[in-house]
Amino acid sequence: MMFTSNMIYLTAVVLKKDSDAVTKALLQLGVLDFVRVSELSGGNDARIRSVQASVSSARIIENKRRIEMTMGSGSSGVFQEVLPTLDDLQDLNLDDIEKKLAEIASRSQEIKEEQRLIQQEILKFEDIIRQLSMYGSSKSITAQGLRKSSEYSFLTIQTGTMPSAFVSQFENDLKVYPSVSMITGTSQDRSSMLVISLKKDEKQILQLLDASGWIQGEIPMASSPDQNVKENALSDIQNQIRILKEQQSSLHNQYQAFIDDRLEWFQTSWSLLRSNELFYRIQSFFSATDRTVLFSGWLPAEFKTSLEAVLYQAAQKRCFLEWHEPGEITAETKGRVAVPVQLKNPGFLKPFEMLVKNFSLPEYGSIDPTPFVAVFYLMMFGFMFGDSGHGLVLVLLGFLGKFVFRKSSDSSKKLSVLIIYCGLSAVVTGALFGSYFGYPLFPPLWFNYHAIIAGHSSEYTGIQSIYDILLITIYFGIAVLGTGLLLNWINLIRKGNWMKLLFDKAGIVGGWMYGAGVYTGFYFVRHLYKALPGQTFLLIGFGIPSLLLLGKEPVLLILERKGGHKEQKISIIFFLNMLMEWIVELLEVFSGYLANTLSFMRVAGLGIAHVSLMIAFFQMAHMADGPGGESSVWSYLILLAGNILVIALEGLSAGIQSLRLNYYEFFSKYFNGSGRAYSPVSIRTRL
């Protein structure tokens, strides 16, 4: 857990007839991060050629994607991935799968086309409603039937009479078009009618009217004075829209049932495709001669014995395995083949591992920063968000997130767990500061943060003012930076980079000067900004390391000459460059470390802002109290809104600033983010 996992490199040769069995064994164990043999050899060996897959990987991926999209349109609304097993790895007939998918797609398209046509009808009826609503009264609607339609209207209105015997057939024929017909009265054997339709259908509807014995004329409204033509027309259209929407809903349910009835086939086919995709992905890394197959890759050293046993069994011992240390491969390929990095942390640290990976992966063989990030991140967050009540809210939100995202990606789940951890940190620091939703419900275990910000006694003699709080964060910053320097020295010792260990600004010389600077700063403040340490200390603390930095270039020059490198001509330009680089490095050491240390004051700054906001909301709540000083409803609402606002804004700010301090202050001292992620191909590999 302290360092990245130790890796080992495998080069294997098996008989071509055993390649499928070996592929299945590699897929089942799932520990090999493949590297093409051509990358190792530089691609210069004409005897070695790539293995051509018998099935198109592009076709497999495309059919798998079609299944995922179709399953996602079922009643579940989302594709649920189920990891395949080797039992799913059977002979693949893509033609059968594609034929079945085409049949399903054809039926799905028919249903969707019906839904589309219904939706068009609904839109047309809604357009009629909008146009009809522009008419002021029923009289104006019926009057329109005797005039030519306005060029600015999308409606045509027909009024007149029709033989009563033809009405039923006419209304049945009229259903083809978005329209409404109303019988406003009857006289002998004829019915008075109002027909409203879209102007684009006017020609066809006039033909239907003529075929039904239509005589245009005025509707005898006087015979039915209580009849509201406009309201009845709108009601009839709304009823037709309701019927269409019911049909649309029925088609939607029919489509989902159609998909759900085939879920078993979808899942079986998807597992078959996925297992074959992984199978052929492994074989895509294979190289072949006439009778043998070669492959290579990285794996954690702890799996060496397991992989050996599996390969010997699959190949019936007809194989040759060669193992190499990372240094051998790096030297042989001159860095072309990078060693992958695996961070191996227990489950409870995975959220913090996610934060590290979000920045970058550490270099292979270096320290895994995850445990240190976990400690420092939570300490920073807790100090900036020190309220037990607010922390408890975050814990509850975190558990809610775990429930909501239980079927989502791992990153969403890890983020929810991270919120829980941050909430617990705030609960602890809130108890230390005696803050519970801004109230001092219990005595503080350390000091009263609210009392200090409000200008009262903190009830703790060691912390009495804001300056004392700022000093705590400076001490904390020194500890974080010191830890970063120590980790950097360990990394450099493991790499054997002695020059950088000694002369780098994050090396021993830089740490030496930083330690001296810290002591000098505190000495200066302790003596009321009037005195510095003695000359002997200043000479040892700053003079000697400064001279060592000046001597870095000459030492490098001597080492290059001993190493047989091209000699650099020593001239006045060389000395001027050396002097300028020395001055710049000194400025970087002094200004950089000072800025890094003071940057941690933002931890106190956000903590003070958190407390100040709560004090402000309490004062606003008191201003809304009743005449007798009793709390009113408005007081409680202000406090509720204030707590919600502080939790949201301060929680987000504290999380971001904690991340920033880890990334740009802590990581900058030792982190070399040049690693490549360890990515084995396994039957358990998720999308």
N, C-alpha and C positions, 0 to 999 in steps of 0.2 A: 504493500500500500504506500510505502514511502517513495518508491521509484516506479517508473513505468515497467511493465512486464518484460522479462528477459525473452528475447526472440531467438529463434534458430532457423536456419535456411535449409530446405530440403530440395535435392535434385533426385528425381526418381526415373527409372527406366523399367517398363513392363512390356510384356508381349502384346501385340495388337489384339490377339484373340481374348485377352483378359481385360481389355480397356473398359468395357461396359461394366463388368463386375467391380473393377477398381473405382470407376466413377460413382457407382452406387455407394460403395464404402466411404469414399470421400464426402459424399453428400450427406450420409447419415451421421458421420462423426462431426463434420462441419467446423473444422478448426484451421483449414489451410487458406491463407490469403495468397492467391495465385499470382505468379509472375511469369510472363512468357519467356521461354528459353531463349528466344531470339534477342531479348533485352540483355540477357546475361552474356551471350556470345557476340553481341553487336550485330547479329543478322548476317554474318559473313559465311556461314556454313551452308553450302548448296545442297548438302545431303539431307538437311532437315527442312521439312515443309509443314505448314499448318494443317490440322485435321479439319476436313470439310464436314459439316453437320449434314445428316441425312434428311433433316426437316428444317424448313425455314424458320428461324427464330422470330423474324418479323411477323410471319403469319400467326405464330403462337401468341405473341404479345398482342396483336391486333384482335384476335378472337377472345383472348382473356379480357381485354379492355371492353369489348362489346358485351360480354357477360356481366362485367361489373356494372356497366351503365344500365343494362336492362334490369338487373337485380335491384339496383338502387331506385328504380321507378316502381317497385312493388309496394305493398302495404307498409313495410318497415321503413321505407323512405331513404334507406342508406345501405350500402354494401357492407356486409359483415364478413371480414376476412377470417377464414378458418385455416390454420396451418395444415398443409398436406403432410402425408407420411409416405414412406417408401412403398406402401401397399398401393398408393395412388399412381405409382410409376409403372404404367402399363403401356402396351402398344398404342400409339397415337394415330388416329385416323382423322386428320383435319378435314377431309372432304365431308365426312358424316356430320361433324360438328358444325361446319359452315352451312351445310344443307339444312340442318335443324334450326340454326340461328336465322337463316333466310326465311324459313316458314314462320317462325315466331315474329320476325320483323315485319313480314307481309301482313299477318293478322293484326299486329299492333298498329301498323300504318292504317289499316282499314278502320279500326276503332278511332284512331286519332283524326282521320279524315272526317268521320261522322261528327266528332266533337267540333272540328273546325267549321263545318257547315252550319251546325247549330249555333255556334258562337257568332257567325256572320248574320244569321237570322236575328239573334238577340240584339246585335248592334243596330240592325236596320229598324227593329221595333223601337229601340231606345231613341233612334234618330226621329222616328215619327212622333214620339212623346215630346221631344224637344221642340219640334216644329209646331205640333198641335197646341202646346202650352202658350205659344205666342198669340193665339187667337183669344180675344177677350171674353166672348160669350158664345153660347150655343147658337144664337141668331146669326152671328158673324160667320160661324162655320157653315151653317146651312145655306146662307146667302152666297158663300164662296162656290157652292156647287152649281150655281146658275151662271157663274162668270168664268172666264178663262183664267187658268192658274197664273199666279204672279211668277215672273221670271226669277224673283229672289227667293222663292219657296221651293222646297224639295218635295212638297206634297201635292197630290191632286185629290179633289173632293168631288164626288158625284152624288147628286140627289135626283130621285125620281121614283118610278113605280115599276114593278115586275109582277108577272103572274105568280100567284102564291104557290102554284104547283111546281114552279121552276126554282124556287128559293133554296130548297135543300141541296139540289144538285149544284147550283151556282156557288153556294157557300163551301161546298166540298171542293169544287174546282179552284176556289179562291185561296185555299190553304197553301197552294204552291208559292204564293207571294206574301211578303210581309204586309199585311193589310188588316183592316177591321171593317166589318159590315154590320149595320144595325137596322132592325125593323122598327120604324117609328110609328107605324099605324097600318091598319088594314081597312079596305073598302071593297065590298063585294068579293070578287075573285082576284084582286090585285093587292100587293103589299107595298107600302111606302118605305123606301130604304135610303140609308146614307152609307156610302162606300168611301173609305179613306185609304190611300195607298201612296207609295213613293212615285215620283214623277217618271222615273226611269222605267217603271212597269205599266205606265198609262196605256200604251198601245195594246198590250196583251189583255189588260183588264177590260178595255173597251170592247174587244172582240168577244170576251166572255159575256159581257152585258148584252151586246147585240144578239148573241146566240140565245140569250135567256128572255128575249122579248122586252128589253129595257126601254122605257120611255122617260126621257129626262124631263124633270119638272120640279116645282117647289114642293118641299115637304109640308103637308098640312099640319103645322105646329099648333094651330089653334085647337085642333082636336085633342091634343094632349098637352095642356099648358104646364103641367108639373114636370114634364120630362126634361132632364138636363142632358142634352146631347153630348156636350164636352166631357162631363164627368163620366158618363157611361162609356164613351169611347176610350177614355184613358184607363178606366177600370178593365175594359175588355182587353186592351193591349197589355196591361200589367199581368192579367191572368194568362195570356199567351206566353209572356216572358217567363212566368213562373213554371208553366208546363215545359217550356224548352230547357230551363235550368234543371228541372227534375230529370229530364231525359239526359242532359249532360252529366249529371251526378250519377245516374244509372250506368252510363257508358264508362265513367271513371271507375266505378266499383267493379264493373265487368272486366275492365282492363287489368285492375289490380288482382282480381281473382284469377284471371288468365295467367298472369305472371306467377302468382303464389302457387298455383297448381303445378308449376314446373320448377319450383325452387330446388327440389332434390336433384333434378337433372342438371340445373345450373351449377349447383355446388359440386356435384360429382365431376362435371366437365371442367369447371374452374380448377379443381384440385389436380385433375389429370394434366391440364395445360400448365399449371404452375410447377408441378413436379418435373415435367419434361423441359420446361423453360430453364430451371435450375440445372437439370442434367446436362443439357446442351451448352449452358453457360460454362460449366466446368470443362467440357470437352473443347470449347472454343479456345481454351488456354493450352491445349495439348499440341505438341509437335510430333511428327512421325517420320520414321524411316520406312524401309520396305517391310520390315517385320516387327518393329518395336514402336512404342509410344513413349514420349518423354514429357515430363511436366515438372514444375518447380514452384516453390512458394515459401512464405513465412508462416510460422506458427509459434505460439508461446512454448518455451522450452519444457514446461511442465507436461505438455501433451505429446512429447516425443515418443515415449514408450507406447502410449495408446495408439498413435498413428502407425508406428512400426508394426504392431500386432495386427491391426486391421488390414494394412496393405499386404502383409505376408499371407494372411488368411485369404483375402480376396484373390490374390494372384497365385495362390497355392505355392508360395515361396519362389515363384518364377519371376523375380524382380531384383533390381539393384537400387539400393538407397544410399545416398551420400549426404552427409550432414556438414554444414558450414556455420561458423560463427559470424555474427554481423560484420565484424571488422574485416574478415577475409573478403566478403562480398563487396563491401564498400570500397576496399582497396582495388579489387580486381576490376570492378566496373567504373572506378573513378567517380563514384557517387551517383551514377546513372540509376542504380536500383536502390531506392530509399528504404530504410528499415521502418516498418509500420509501428505505430504507437498504440498500445492498449493501456487504458487507465483501469485499474482493478480496485474498485472501492466497494465496501459493503452497501447494501441497499439504502440505508438511511442517509448516506452521503451522495446518492445519485442526483438530487436536485442541485447540489453545489458542483458536482462534476459537469452538469449541464451548463452552469455559468462559465466554467473553465473552457469547455469546448466552444461555447459561444464566442469567446475571445480568440482562441486558437488552440491547437494541440501542442503540448510541450515537445521539445526535441527528445528523440529516443535516448534512453539511458539517464535522463535527467530526473529531478525530483518531481513527483506528482503534487501539484499545489493544492489539490482538492481539500485535504483536512485543514490546511492553514486558512484557506478561503472560508471554510465553514465557520471556524472559530472567529476570525476577524470580521466577517460579514455580519454575523449575528450580534457581536459586541457593538459594532458601529450602528446597526439598525436599532438595537435596544436603547443605546444612549440617545439617539435622535428621536425615538418614538416611545419614550419612557412613561407609559400609562397602562396600568394593569387592565383597566376596563376596555380601553381601545385595543389592547393586545388580545383580550378575550374575544372581541368582535372579529378580529382577523383570524383567530383560530376557528371560529364558527364558519366564517366565509371560506376558509381553506377546506374544511370538511364538506361544506356545501359544494365547492368546486370539485372535490374528489367524487362526489356522488353524481354531479351533472356530467362530468367528463369521464365517467367510468368506462365508457365504450369508445372514447376518443383516443387521440394519439398519446404516446408516452410523455411528450413534452408538456401537454396540458395537465396531466396527472402530476408530473414533477413540479410544475409551477404551483399547483394547489398545495402540495406538501411543503414547498418552500414558504408559502404564505403562512401555513400552520407553524413552522419553525420560527418565522419572524414574529408571529403573534405570541408564542411562548417566550421569546426573548423579551418582548415588550412587557409581558406579565411580570417577569422576574425584575427587570429594571424599574417597572412601575412600583413594585413592592419596596425596592431599595429607596425610591424617591418619595414614597407615600402618596402616589397619585392614582385615583380610581375614578375615571371619567371626569377628571379635573377636581374631584373632591378629596380632601385628606381624611378618608374614612378610617385609616389605621395609621399609627405612627410610622414614619419612615425607618427602614432598617439601616440606611446610610445617612443621607441628608435630605432636607426638605427643599426640593428644586423650586416649587412654587413660592415658598417663602423668600428665597434668595432673589428671584426675579421681581417679586412684589416689594422688595426692600425690607423684609423682616428677618428675624433670626432664623437660621437654618436648623437649630437644635443640635448642631454638630460643630464642634470647635475647629475641626480641620478645614471645613469648607464654609466660607462666610460670604463670598462675593462672586460676582460673575467672573472676575479674573481667576479665581480658584478653579472654576469650572473649565475655563479656557486652558488653564495649566494642566488639568487632567487629560484633556485631549492632546495636548502637546506631548506629554509623557507617553500616551498611547501611540501617537504617531512615531515617536522615537523607537518604541518597541517594535512596531510593524516594520519600519525601515531597517532596523537592526536585524530583524528576522530575515528580511529579504536579502540583505548582504551576506548573512551566514549561509543561506541556501545557495546563493550564487557561488560562494567559495567552495561549497561541497560539490556543486556541479562541475566547476573548473578543475578541481582535484581529480574527480572521476574521469574527466576527459584528458587529464594530463596537460592542460593548457597553462603552464607555469608562468609564462610571460603575462598573460591577461590576468591571472590570479594575483600577481604582484603589482602590475602597473596600471591596470584599468581603473577608471573612476568608481566602478562598483567592486573593485578588488580590494586587496589589503591596504594599499596606499590610500584609496578613496575612503575606506572605512576608518582608517587611522585618522585622517583629517576630519571626518565627520564626528568621530568620538571627541576629538580635541575641540571641535567647534561647539558641540553640545556643552561640554564642560565650561568653555569660555563664556558661552551665552548665559548660563546659569550663574556663573561667578560674577559676571558684569551686572546682572539684575540684582543679585544678592547684595552687592556693594553699592546699590542705589545709582547704578549707571555712572559710577565715578572711577572705577578701577578695573584693571585687567589682570589676569594671572601673571606671574613673574616671567622674566625674559627666558629663563631656562625652560619653562614649560612651553612657551610660545615657540622657542627654537626646536624643541623635540616634537611638539604637536603639529607645527605647520612648516617650519623651515626644512627639516630633514625629509619629510614626504614630498615637499615641493621640489627639492633637489633630485629626489628619486624619479619624479615625473620628468624632470629635465633630462635625466640620463636614459630615458626609455629608448629614444631614437638611436643613440650610439650603441646601446646593447643590442638592439634589433639588427643594426648594420653588421656588428661583429658576428652575430649568429648566422646571418645570411651568408657571409663570406665563408664561415666554417662549413655551412651546408652546401657549398659549391654553387650558389646562385650568382648571377651576374653582378659584378661589383658596381656599386653606385659611386659616381665620382664625387669626392668631397670638395666642396667649394663654398664660397661665401653665401651662395643661394641656399645650399644645404643647411648652413647654420641659421640663416634668416628664417627658413621654413620651420626648422626645429624650434626656434624661439617663439614664432607666432603660434605654432601648435601647442607649445607649453603654456603660453598665456591664455589661449582659448580654453584649454583643459582646466586650468586653475579657476577661470571664471565659471566654467560649467560645474565644477565641484562645489564652489562656494555658493553660487546663486541657485544651482539646482537643488542641493540638499536643503538649503534654507527654504526654498519654495515648497519642496516636498513636505517638509516638517510643518510649516505653517498651514499647508493645505488641510491638515487634519483639524484645524480650528472650525472648519465647516460642520464637523460633528457637533460641537458645542452650539454653533450658530443655529442649526436646525432644531436642536433640543430646546434652545431658548425661544425660538419662534413657536414651537409646539406649545410650550407653557404660556407664552404671551397671548397667543390666540385664545386659549381657554380662559385666561383671566379676562380678556376683552369680552368674550361672550357672556361670562358671568356678570360683568358690569352692565352689559346691555340687558340681561335678564332682570337684574335688580331695578333697572330704570322702568321696566314694564310691570313692576309689582303693583298690587292694589293700593288704595288710599291708606289702609292700615298697615302697610308693609308686608301683607301676606302675598305669597306667590300667586300669580294669575295664570290663566291658560296661556296667555302670550309669553309669559316667562318660561314656561315649560317648552313651548314650541321653539323659542329662541335657543334654549339649551339643546334641544333635540337637533335642530338644524345645525347648530354650531359643532356639536360632536360629530355629526355626519360629515360636515365639511372638513373638519380637522382630520378625521380618519382617512378621508379620500385624498386630500391634498398632501398632508404630511406623510401619510403612508407611502404614496407614490414617490414623493421627494426623497424620503429616507431610503427607500429601496434603490432609487437611481444613484444617489450620492454614495451609498455603501458600495455599489457596483463600481462606480467611477474611482473611488479611492483604492479599491483592490486592483482594478485594471491599470490605472495610470500612475499610482504611487508605489504600490507593492510589487506588481508584476514587472515594472520597469527596472527593478534592481536585479532581477535574476532570470526572468522568463524569456526563453527563446522559442517563440511559437513557429517552428519550422517543421513540425511533425506531420506525418501522413497517417490517417486513421487506419487501424487494423480492421479489414473488412473481409472476413472469411465467407465462403459460399456454403450455405447450409440449408438443409430441408426446413429448418426453423427460421430462415431469413424472412423477415416481414417485408411488405411492400415499402 
